[in-house]
Amino acid sequence: MAVDKSSPRDNALWALALLILAAGVAGFFYYDDAMLLVRVLGIVAAVVVALIVVARTERGRGMFSYMRETDVERRKVVWPTRQETLQTTLIVLVITIIVAIMLFLMDTLFGWIVRRLIGAGGAG
């Protein structure tokens, strides 16, 4: 189990960030007669300021470092070309149709066999 090593300063900064977010949300609803764009910009500003405050904490620095590393890894991904994507999609569709037909035929066959075994189906 990991031990929480956060300092009192970090805890205070996290609390401040939460207060800033709460104030942004409260302001959004309190000023409901103001233009929507201004209210949304107020919330966005509160989120940005809260993120700046959180970035000053140890966990915040770790979180932003992780996000930077994630972006570096995302840039290393080799995305398929349009032709590869279309070919793969067509293969999946064809196989899905083939499996659906096979399941239909097996269901029909097994249904016929069961009807014959129990004597149902009106055959005399």
Backbone bond lengths (Angstrom), bond angles and torsions (degrees), N, CA, C in turn:
res aa  C-N    CA-C-N  psi(-1)  N-CA   C-N-CA  omega(-1)  CA-C   N-CA-C  phi
1 M - - - 1.438 - - 1.515 108.45 -
2 A 1.325 118.11 130.41 1.452 122.82 -177.77 1.526 110.26 -75.55
3 V 1.322 114.08 139.61 1.456 119.85 178.69 1.521 108.28 -91.65
4 D 1.329 116.24 133.38 1.460 121.25 179.51 1.519 108.84 -75.69
5 K 1.340 117.24 116.91 1.458 122.06 -177.36 1.518 111.71 -104.16
6 S 1.304 118.64 22.22 1.452 119.94 -176.78 1.527 110.07 -73.12
7 S 1.308 114.32 139.76 1.457 120.53 -179.33 1.522 109.85 -85.53
8 P 1.334 117.47 164.22 1.461 119.63 175.94 1.530 112.00 -59.11
9 R 1.319 117.00 -33.37 1.469 120.84 177.44 1.524 110.57 -63.09
10 D 1.339 115.84 -45.07 1.469 120.06 178.60 1.531 110.91 -62.07
11 N 1.328 115.99 -42.51 1.462 119.36 179.27 1.526 110.62 -62.09
12 A 1.320 116.66 -40.80 1.468 120.53 178.98 1.529 110.52 -65.03
13 L 1.333 117.11 -39.53 1.468 119.96 179.12 1.523 111.28 -66.71
14 W 1.340 117.44 -38.76 1.462 120.10 176.80 1.524 110.52 -64.41
15 A 1.325 116.40 -41.45 1.469 119.90 177.81 1.523 110.52 -63.21
16 L 1.336 116.85 -41.50 1.465 120.87 177.91 1.527 110.69 -61.93
17 A 1.326 116.90 -42.19 1.460 120.67 179.12 1.531 110.52 -62.14
18 L 1.336 116.78 -41.84 1.459 119.88 177.88 1.524 111.34 -64.82
19 L 1.320 116.59 -38.86 1.467 119.89 177.14 1.525 111.25 -64.03
20 I 1.310 116.72 -40.09 1.470 120.67 178.51 1.526 109.88 -62.81
21 L 1.337 116.39 -44.59 1.468 119.63 178.15 1.523 110.96 -62.98
22 A 1.326 116.57 -43.50 1.464 120.19 179.46 1.522 110.49 -62.95
23 A 1.325 117.23 -39.74 1.466 120.75 178.34 1.534 110.34 -64.98
24 G 1.322 116.87 -38.65 1.465 119.82 177.69 1.514 112.13 -63.20
25 V 1.328 116.46 -43.76 1.467 120.58 179.06 1.526 110.43 -67.26
26 A 1.344 116.33 -43.14 1.465 119.79 178.98 1.531 110.27 -62.45
27 G 1.330 116.85 -41.71 1.461 120.38 178.43 1.518 111.82 -63.50
28 F 1.324 116.45 -36.97 1.457 120.46 178.73 1.527 110.63 -58.33
29 F 1.334 116.58 -44.11 1.463 120.15 -178.37 1.530 112.78 -83.17
30 Y 1.327 117.60 -30.54 1.457 120.35 -179.33 1.533 111.12 -67.32
31 Y 1.316 116.12 -40.54 1.464 121.01 -179.41 1.528 110.39 -95.57
32 D 1.316 116.98 51.07 1.462 120.61 -176.83 1.529 112.58 -70.05
33 D 1.337 117.66 -14.19 1.468 119.94 177.29 1.530 111.64 -86.14
34 A 1.334 117.35 -10.31 1.472 120.68 178.93 1.527 109.58 -77.76
35 M 1.316 114.73 164.13 1.459 120.72 179.78 1.541 109.66 -62.37
36 L 1.325 117.01 139.91 1.456 122.16 -176.01 1.526 111.57 -57.99
37 L 1.318 117.62 -40.31 1.465 121.15 -179.66 1.523 110.73 -58.78
38 V 1.329 117.13 -42.74 1.466 120.83 -179.88 1.523 110.07 -65.32
39 R 1.333 117.45 -40.92 1.462 121.34 179.18 1.522 111.38 -64.80
40 V 1.330 116.91 -41.49 1.471 120.64 179.22 1.527 109.86 -67.20
41 L 1.322 116.74 -42.08 1.467 119.48 177.69 1.525 110.93 -62.12
42 G 1.334 117.13 -34.17 1.457 120.36 176.54 1.512 112.05 -64.13
43 I 1.316 116.69 -42.17 1.483 119.96 177.55 1.519 110.05 -66.27
44 V 1.327 117.27 -42.90 1.470 120.21 179.40 1.523 109.74 -60.83
45 A 1.329 117.13 -42.80 1.464 120.87 178.23 1.526 110.59 -61.94
46 A 1.335 117.64 -41.33 1.463 120.83 178.89 1.528 110.87 -62.96
47 V 1.324 116.69 -41.16 1.466 120.33 178.99 1.525 110.42 -64.66
48 V 1.326 116.66 -43.46 1.474 120.20 -179.75 1.523 110.23 -62.62
49 V 1.326 117.31 -46.33 1.468 120.36 -179.90 1.529 110.12 -63.81
50 A 1.332 117.70 -41.07 1.468 120.64 178.44 1.524 110.74 -63.00
51 L 1.332 117.40 -39.92 1.468 120.23 177.72 1.522 111.50 -65.60
52 I 1.319 117.27 -36.95 1.464 120.62 177.01 1.523 110.07 -63.99
53 V 1.324 116.57 -41.43 1.460 120.43 178.14 1.527 110.20 -65.29
54 V 1.324 117.21 -44.65 1.464 121.10 -179.77 1.529 110.88 -63.85
55 A 1.320 117.24 -33.31 1.467 120.64 -179.31 1.525 111.73 -64.79
56 R 1.311 117.63 -15.51 1.472 121.80 178.77 1.526 112.28 -84.22
57 T 1.344 117.33 -6.07 1.466 120.47 179.55 1.521 109.93 -94.64
58 E 1.330 115.15 164.32 1.466 119.96 179.51 1.531 110.91 -64.11
59 R 1.321 117.03 -46.82 1.473 119.72 178.40 1.517 111.20 -66.09
60 G 1.306 117.30 -35.89 1.464 120.80 177.88 1.513 111.51 -62.52
61 R 1.344 115.96 -43.65 1.478 119.02 177.63 1.520 110.37 -62.38
62 G 1.347 115.80 -41.04 1.467 119.24 178.17 1.518 111.78 -63.53
63 M 1.338 116.40 -39.70 1.464 121.02 -179.57 1.536 110.59 -64.45
64 F 1.325 116.42 -45.79 1.461 118.89 -179.43 1.526 111.44 -69.74
65 S 1.331 117.07 -32.99 1.465 120.19 174.91 1.524 110.24 -63.88
66 Y 1.320 116.80 -42.91 1.467 121.42 177.66 1.532 110.59 -61.28
67 M 1.325 116.64 -42.04 1.475 119.85 179.63 1.529 111.15 -63.94
68 R 1.325 117.16 -38.82 1.474 119.49 177.09 1.526 111.03 -64.93
69 E 1.341 116.55 -43.19 1.464 120.28 178.99 1.526 111.09 -64.49
70 T 1.309 117.25 -37.31 1.459 121.57 177.67 1.520 110.59 -62.90
71 D 1.320 116.71 -41.80 1.462 120.23 179.13 1.524 110.77 -65.03
72 V 1.336 117.10 -38.32 1.468 120.36 177.57 1.524 109.72 -61.75
73 E 1.326 117.09 -44.06 1.469 120.65 179.25 1.527 111.18 -66.01
74 R 1.329 116.90 -38.20 1.471 120.39 179.14 1.525 110.66 -61.54
75 R 1.311 115.98 -36.69 1.472 119.25 -179.91 1.523 112.35 -69.78
76 K 1.326 117.85 -20.31 1.463 121.72 179.38 1.529 112.99 -80.70
77 V 1.329 117.26 -13.78 1.461 121.23 -176.73 1.523 109.45 -67.25
78 V 1.335 116.34 135.13 1.453 121.68 175.86 1.531 106.68 -97.31
79 W 1.313 115.52 108.97 1.460 120.35 -177.07 1.518 109.86 -81.57
80 P 1.344 117.89 145.33 1.468 120.03 179.93 1.528 110.99 -68.39
81 T 1.334 114.19 153.26 1.461 118.94 177.26 1.525 108.68 -75.10
82 R 1.326 115.63 170.04 1.459 119.97 178.90 1.528 110.81 -61.00
83 Q 1.347 116.55 -41.51 1.464 120.60 -179.46 1.530 110.63 -64.00
84 E 1.346 118.34 -43.37 1.461 120.93 178.92 1.535 110.92 -62.76
85 T 1.324 116.38 -39.39 1.460 120.54 179.14 1.527 110.97 -64.60
86 L 1.331 117.32 -44.42 1.461 121.10 179.17 1.521 111.36 -63.98
87 Q 1.343 116.75 -43.66 1.464 120.10 -179.80 1.530 111.09 -63.12
88 T 1.309 116.57 -43.69 1.465 120.11 179.59 1.522 110.83 -64.14
89 T 1.325 116.87 -41.67 1.455 120.96 178.76 1.522 110.88 -62.50
90 L 1.324 117.09 -43.40 1.465 120.48 178.87 1.521 111.50 -63.68
91 I 1.318 117.18 -40.42 1.467 120.23 178.55 1.525 110.02 -61.88
92 V 1.320 117.15 -44.34 1.467 120.69 179.68 1.524 110.23 -62.67
93 L 1.330 117.87 -43.26 1.462 120.98 179.56 1.520 111.55 -62.99
94 V 1.317 117.88 -44.79 1.469 121.68 -179.05 1.521 110.48 -63.50
95 I 1.318 117.19 -45.30 1.465 120.19 -179.89 1.526 110.30 -64.94
96 T 1.337 117.28 -38.85 1.460 120.67 178.04 1.517 111.03 -61.95
97 I 1.322 117.58 -42.89 1.461 121.47 178.73 1.527 110.94 -64.90
98 I 1.328 116.99 -42.95 1.470 120.75 179.11 1.526 110.51 -61.86
99 V 1.324 117.68 -45.28 1.464 120.79 179.83 1.526 110.14 -64.96
100 A 1.332 117.76 -39.42 1.463 120.51 179.00 1.527 110.71 -62.33
101 I 1.316 117.45 -42.89 1.472 121.32 178.40 1.526 110.28 -63.99
102 M 1.334 117.33 -43.19 1.462 120.49 179.39 1.526 110.79 -62.49
103 L 1.334 117.41 -42.98 1.464 120.03 178.83 1.523 111.12 -64.89
104 F 1.323 117.39 -39.41 1.461 120.64 177.09 1.528 110.57 -60.74
105 L 1.333 116.10 -47.07 1.462 119.85 -179.28 1.528 111.58 -64.04
106 M 1.333 117.48 -41.43 1.465 120.25 178.88 1.528 110.31 -65.69
107 D 1.323 117.46 -40.88 1.466 120.86 178.72 1.523 110.31 -63.27
108 T 1.322 116.14 -43.12 1.459 120.04 178.67 1.529 110.77 -63.52
109 L 1.318 117.52 -44.78 1.463 122.08 179.77 1.521 111.03 -63.09
110 F 1.314 117.79 -49.26 1.455 120.74 -179.18 1.526 111.32 -65.17
111 G 1.303 117.08 -36.74 1.466 120.26 175.82 1.514 111.14 -62.55
112 W 1.325 117.51 -42.45 1.473 122.36 178.62 1.535 110.22 -63.84
113 I 1.350 115.81 -43.04 1.470 120.11 -179.72 1.530 110.21 -63.51
114 V 1.318 117.69 -44.95 1.468 120.92 -179.28 1.522 110.46 -64.26
115 R 1.342 117.34 -41.05 1.478 120.18 178.52 1.532 109.72 -62.12
116 R 1.308 118.45 -39.23 1.462 121.46 179.73 1.524 110.91 -67.33
117 L 1.351 115.78 -40.46 1.464 119.41 -177.76 1.516 112.91 -67.37
118 I 1.328 117.01 -38.97 1.477 119.26 -177.05 1.523 112.23 -95.44
119 G 1.309 117.32 -2.09 1.451 121.62 175.69 1.515 114.43 76.71
120 A 1.308 117.82 17.24 1.470 120.81 178.39 1.508 109.67 -87.46
121 G 1.295 115.75 170.39 1.451 120.87 174.17 1.527 112.98 102.08
122 G 1.318 118.76 5.34 1.453 121.86 173.25 1.515 114.43 80.20
123 A 1.335 119.22 3.27 1.460 120.10 178.56 1.529 109.02 -80.55
124 G 1.297 117.53 131.30 1.451 120.59 -173.94 1.439 116.06 -110.31
